[in-house]
Amino acid sequence: MTLTPEQVAPQTGRFLDRMEQEELAIVRRAYAKHVLANANVDDARVEAAFAAVRREHFLGPGPWQMPRWTRPYVPTPTDDPVYLYQDALVGIIQERGLNNGQPSLHAMLIAAAAPRPGDHVVHIGAGVGYYSAILAHMVGDTGQVTAIEFDGGLAERLAANFAGQPNLRALKGDGARIEFDPADVIYVNAGATRPADIWLDRLNDGGRLILPLTSDNGFGENPENIPIQWRGAVFGIKRRGNELLAKWISAVAIFPCEGARDAASEGALAAAFEKGGWERVTRLYRRGDLPDEQCWLNAPDWALAYG
Ligand SMILES: C[S@@+](CC[C@H](N)C(=O)[O-])C[C@H]1O[C@@H](n2cnc3c(N)ncnc32)[C@H](O)[C@@H]1O
């Protein structure tokens, strides 16, 4: 018997008959509603993307490992994909704490990035591609997603997951340095201490950069129980002509970004977290000579400022 793409979750090889597929589509619609409610986001296009994209296609064969409060990771009871439709992290490389991210966090960030049909989106730290697929769904056939992953094994899985999909190009490399075409959205999914030059250079006028900034406490064990607001912050950066408008979106703890971390910016970031006031930031500057009173974060060659 030949199986249609709808019957097989390709990377899991698990057979799903038509009835199971239809049930799963209903589960996915409910999941999308819960995810957007948890994100406090009302965005029909984001909801439709979460309802359409099959998470099981990307995460390899089940049972899947999910981090829980009680124990670091707990396996799902079986390989039934229904378990993936929770607002929860799923382990990708558990030994490194590398996970498929929290759906409601991504719903909030993707709504802020607002990818539109026809846009070029660059996704940095794509992992195995679940959120790249959500972005590809939103930009549609006339748009393009460039998905970049640093880890060689994950980059191979990313490319395999999108084989033959014309609106997505998977690249292995350092997303803080690799060349890419000018973008309407740059969606970074790893913790930097500073915006990489190429992210700002290649942002089109009107373009949106989603920028997670983390101190050295922004990932892993947190024995001192530092509140998440002091560990990391995601900013939305929007280019308007020569200006870079900046707005705090969310606190975050996230896997570090290779190639976009330096000690001077980390120091400035740690000091800024301690000081507070991130919600008043309105501008990103690519210079380091602004008066301290104007800045939330004042690094040697860039700043996040109040005006
Ligand atoms: C928190 S994981 C998220 C993976 C994916 N977005 C998901 O939610 O399934 C962060 C990913 O960023 C990747 N990464 C770190 N630095 C990177 C860089 N400079 N360029 C591209 N990918 C990077 C890591 O290898 C890891 O896969």
The ligand as an ORCA input file, in Angstrom:
! r2SCAN-3c Opt
* xyz 0 1
  C      16.773     27.250     21.982
  S      17.351     26.321     20.595
  C      15.915     26.577     19.592
  C      15.736     25.672     18.423
  C      14.444     25.931     17.644
  N      14.189     27.315     17.393
  C      13.263     25.308     18.347
  O      12.577     25.986     19.121
  O      13.040     24.136     18.111
  C      18.568     27.419     19.926
  C      19.229     26.940     18.647
  O      20.093     27.957     18.166
  C      21.227     27.341     17.585
  N      22.268     28.361     17.472
  C      23.045     28.894     18.467
  N      23.854     29.837     17.955
  C      23.581     29.922     16.627
  C      24.108     30.710     15.559
  N      25.054     31.615     15.737
  N      23.612     30.512     14.312
  C      22.643     29.610     14.085
  N      22.115     28.826     15.066
  C      22.567     28.984     16.315
  C      21.509     26.180     18.521
  O      22.323     25.195     17.925
  C      20.086     25.702     18.812
  O      19.676     24.745     17.905
*
